[in-house]
Amino acid sequence: MKSIFLGFIMISTTSLFAQKFEIGLNGGFGFNTAPTIDFPRTWQNYRDIQASDLSTVFTLEVLQTRKKWQYGIATGVLKLSCKYYYFGYPNPYPLPFVNAAIANPGIPVKAVLNRQLSFHKLHTYAGVSAGYVFAKTKNMYLYDNNAVVTGGGWMAGVQAGATYKLTKRLGINSELQASYMRLDIGGARYTLWYIPFTVGIRYDL
């Protein structure tokens, strides 16, 4: 019995040290598609809703690698918005084209699962992710530009990227993501795709 217990400890310890922990810090740009908005009372006079402009995004990941699989958690800071024309009552003609903030900031917290494929110093990967987005914004309502509203919702998506190892522990990373989001913010429901591209560093612990 004692030998079995010692054998279990040795196997567990070997398995733990065979795993690799990785921290990633990236920054870049992203945009969201034109959202579908479910809130007729606020958006009934809005027309021609379009996708956002490019905005900055920052991400932080803590991943564990074992047998060519990566899994862990990721978070960050992003912005979601849209462009639209507003038909103001009683004027039947649209007011100037303006931007509306949907989430500024949006903070995703998600689980990540990647499959790796390595070529010497280059490590490529692709995978899936899912989690929750916390959101806060201003200027959502034309009648109250100082309004502050909060909310959030779920997200799910895919990602692909590559890390080039500069040293045994330090590497340069680039990543492309595409996430579907369904968010309830300030009484409105938004469904959209968010697509960021980021570059940064990866450090192996």
ABEGO torsion letter per residue (X at the ends): XAAAAAAAAAAAAAAAAABBBBBBBBBEBBBBBBBBBBBAAAAAABBGBBBBBBBBBBBBBBBBBBGGBBBEBBBEBBBBBBBBBBBBOABABBBBBBBBBABOBBBBBBBBBBBBBBBEABBBBBBBBBEBBBBBBBGABAABAABBBBEEEBBBBBBBBBBBBABAABBBBBBBBBBBBBBBBGGBBBBBBBBBBBBEBBBBX
